Amino acid sequence: MALRSDATWLGRHPGSEGVELEYRRYPVKSPPHLLKAQYIVVKPPPRYEIVGLLQQRSYTPVNEFFGNLTRGAARIACWEAAREGSQSIAGRKPLRYRSPRWSDVAEWSRSGSVAEPEGGRLPGRWGPLVAAEREVISPHHYSPSVASRSPVSIAIDAGTTGVRALVVDERAGVVDVAYREIHQYFPRPGWVEHDPVEIWEAVRSTLAEVAGRLADGNRVARAIGITNQRETVVAWDRGTGEPFGRAIVWQDRRTAAACRALEDAGYLPLIRERTGLVLDSYFSATKMQWLLREGGLATGRGLGFGTVDSWVLWNLTGGTHGGVFATDATNASRTLLFDIVVRRWSDELCALFGIPEETLPEVRPSCGRFGRVSDSALGTDSPLRDTPISGMAGDQHAALFGQACFNPGMTKVTFGTGSFVLMNAGPVCPEPVDGLITTLAWDLGTEGDVALGADGGPSRGRSSLAYALEGSVFVSGAGVQWLRDGIGIIGDATEMEPLARSVESSDGVVVVPAFTGLGSPIWDPAARGTILGLSRGLGRAHLARAMVEAMSFQVRDVIDAMGSSGTAPSVLRVDGGASAMGLLLQLLADQSRLPVIRPRSVETTAIGAATLAGLAEGVWGSLDELGSLWTEDADFAPNASPAEVEAAHLSWVRAVERARHWG
C-alpha cells in the first residue's frame, strides 16, 4: 500500500475495532535538509509514533518507510492513555510514554513479514526515543507523566595495564566506571605477557560492578562496545575454553630476529603493500608464528588465535556454548595478515607466516551486531543479560572515533602506555609514508548508510570506511611508570607534573625512553633507553621534566613525518591519562607549532567504543550528532620562540642517534 503525504488511511488489525494511521512529514531542527517522517496510530490508544529520518521526497510509500525501519533507520515511541484522574492539559488528556514492545513494531511492519524473534525483543536498532528526541519531534505537546529509563552504552576497555567498564550517556559523557588492574609478566628480557583468564575475569567483574549501579541512575544499557590493546595475541582451545599459556603483549620483542630475517629475505614491500604496516615484532603475526614454532602449539585441537577483543567477545557471548569467534576490521588490520584494501585475510600472508586461516576469527565491521551477552558470562540475573554487543575497535581507532575526527585531516594524539598519533586519511587507502603505518580507522559497514549524517556522507567527504596514517610511540605513560616503579623518582603518577614544573628546563638532560626499541618514525627494535647530559647539579625534577619533554619530542617527530603525506595536521586533539598534564600539552604545542586541544572528557577510547555500539543500536543517530557532542576543555597555542624549540629538538635528535642500534 502507498500513502500520499496528505492522506489518512483507515484500517483494522486484530483485537481492535478501527485504527487510523496518519502520515506526517515535517522539517527537523537539525540537520535542516532532512524531514522527520512519522506514521502515527491515532485511534485508539496506545498511540504509536514511529519516526525515521528520510531524505526529502514528495511522499514515501508506507512499505518503504517500514522497510527502512526494519533496516535500523528509525526509532519507535509508544504513548498510552494516562491513568484515571490525570489532569487534562489544554483540554486534552495527557498520554503516558512507555518503552516499545515487539508487538508495537510487528503490527505495522512491512506486510507483516518481520517475524517476532525469540524472546520478543526488538531487533536491530529499534529502541525507545529519548526524552530530548520526543521533545523535538513530537507535533503534540503532551507531557508524559512517566519517563522511560535513560539509555546508555557501555564500553569495555581492555587495556595494557588494566580493564575498565565505562557507562556512556546520551550526551557521550562517562557517568560511571569500574577498574581492575592486571598483572604484567616479564619472564625474560624483552618479553611481556598477560594472563588471558585474568583479563576475562576483570571484564566480568567490572561489567558486574557498573551493571549493579544502572538502576540507581535510572539507566538501561542498550549496547556494549569493546575496545582493547591492539596486536596482543591470545591463543586458546575453543573446545575447552582454556588458553594456551599467557598472551604475548604488543610490547614484546621476542620475535625481533624473525622480523629482521623476513626483511632481509625481501618481504617488506609485500607486507607494506598488503597491510600498510612494517615488519616489526610489535604486530601479531610473528607472535602467532612463535607460538606455533617455539611454543609447541598444534594447529588442531580447536586452536583459536585472536587479539584481546576476540577473546573477550568469545567469552562474553557464551564461550564453549556458542561463543562468537570474531574480530573487527581495525584489530585485524594490526596482525600483518589482513589485506587492508580488499579487507579480508590474505592467503599469501597467512602462508608466509604459517598461520592456518581457520585458526583466525571472522572479520566484521566495527559497527554492527556481534552477538549478545550470554547467561554464562554474567548470570541470568544480570541487568546486562542479552544486551547486544554492537561495536568493536582497537583502542587507538576507538579514540580517533571518540574524538569525533570524522573528516580527512583530523588528527588525535593519545598519551597512554605509549603515544599514538592517528590522522583520518579518508575512504581511500593512502600511499605509504616513510616512518608511518597505514591502517584502517574504522569500517561502519551497513550502519554507515544510516550514521554518516545529513547528506549521506559523500558531499562532506565521509564514507562508512576510513583509513588512517599512524605513528606509534612505544613508551609514554610507561616512562612515568618507570620513574615511579623502576627508580623511585616519584611515588605516584600525580606527582609527575608538579615535579617537572618545579624547574624551568631540564638543563640539558635528555631521556630517550626506548625501553622496547623505537617505534615511529624510526622503527629501530635494537634501540635502548638512554639518559644523556647528566651533571652533579641536576636532580629528580630535571629527570622528570626530561621525560615529559621526551613525550613531546616523539610526537613531534611523527607529526613531521605526516607533513610529507600531502595532508598535514592543522590541529591536534589529545586524550589519555597524561593529557591531564598542561605542561606536556604546552610543550607539544611548542614543538609541533600546532594548536593542541583537550576535550572535556579525555576518556575518548571508551567513548569511541560506546558510540560505535550505540550507533548500531540507535542510541545515537549519526556522526553529525556525535560530532555536536564533542566539547573542548582547554587549548594550548605555541608560545615558545622557534630558536628555543629547534635547539631543544636538535639535542633530542642527537640523543636518539646515540640510543640506536644498541641491543
Secondary structure, DSSP 8 states (H G I E B T S, - for coil): ----TT-EEEE--TT-S-EEEEEEEEE-SSSTTEEEEEEEEEESSSEEEEEEEEE--S---HHHHHHHHHTT-EEEEEEEE--TT---BTTB--EEEE---HHHHHTTSGGG-S---GGG---TT--B--HHHHHHH-SS----SS---EEEEEEEEE-SSEEEEEEE-TTS-EEEEEEEE---B-SSTT--EE-HHHHHHHHHHHHHHHHTTTGGGTEEEEEEEEEE-SS-BEEEETTT--BSS-EE-TT--TTHHHHHHHHHTT-HHHHHHHHS--S-TTSSHHHHHHHHHTS---S-TTEEEE-HHHHHHHHHTTTTTT---EEEHHHHTTSS-EETTTTEE-HHHHHHHT--GGGS-EEE-SEEEEEE--HHHH-TT-TTTT-EEEEEEEHHHHHHHHTT--STT-EEEEESSSEEEEEEEESS-----TT-EEEEEEE-GGGHHHHS-TT-SGGGT--SEEEEEEEEES-SHHHHHIIIIIS-S-SSGGGHHHHHHTSSS-TT-EEE--TT-B-TTT-BTT---EEE---TT--HHHHHHHHHHHHHHHHHHHHHHHGGGT---S-EEEESGGGG-HHHHHHHHHHHTS-EEEES---HHHHHHHHHHHHHHTSS--HHHHHHH--EEEEE---S-HHHHHHHHHHHHHHHHHHTT--
